[in-house]
Amino acid sequence: MDQINVPEVVICVIASQIANVGESIIGAAFQDKEGFQWLNNDAVNVINISMGSILAVLMQLVIVQKGGA
């Protein structure tokens, strides 16, 4: 059961919350606006998932690996 530790859980929660706020901002600011017809809900969801994943990986590299070094 020792596959995930507390710092990794915290990183996932923080990264997902930041990505959700970013998704809300992007959706409100650009979705259904002139010049952004391609930015539908599915595209905004892909951006959300990508932001969360990238943030989690970067936070993992900076926080966890720096602390272990």
WOQUILIN-V326673 format. One record per residue. N is the residue number from 0. RES is the residue in one small letter. PSI is psi in whole degrees, -180 to 180 (* if undefined). Layout:
n = [N	N]
res = [RES	RES]
psi = [PSI	PSI]
//
This chain:
n = [0	1	2	3	4	5	6	7	8	9	10	11	12	13	14	15	16	17	18	19	20	21	22	23	24	25	26	27	28	29	30	31	32	33	34	35	36	37	38	39	40	41	42	43	44	45	46	47	48	49	50	51	52	53	54	55	56	57	58	59	60	61	62	63	64	65	66	67	68]
res = [m	d	q	i	n	v	p	e	v	v	i	c	v	i	a	s	q	i	a	n	v	g	e	s	i	i	g	a	a	f	q	d	k	e	g	f	q	w	l	n	n	d	a	v	n	v	i	n	i	s	m	g	s	i	l	a	v	l	m	q	l	v	i	v	q	k	g	g	a]
psi = [-8	47	-29	134	173	-46	-36	-37	-45	-42	-45	-42	-46	-46	-41	-37	-41	-43	-38	-40	-43	-40	-42	-43	-46	-46	-45	-36	-34	-29	135	21	159	132	-8	35	-28	-18	76	-177	-37	-42	-40	-39	-39	-41	-42	-50	-41	-45	-46	-43	-47	-44	-43	-43	-45	-42	-38	-46	-43	-47	-57	-47	-32	-39	-30	-12	*]
//
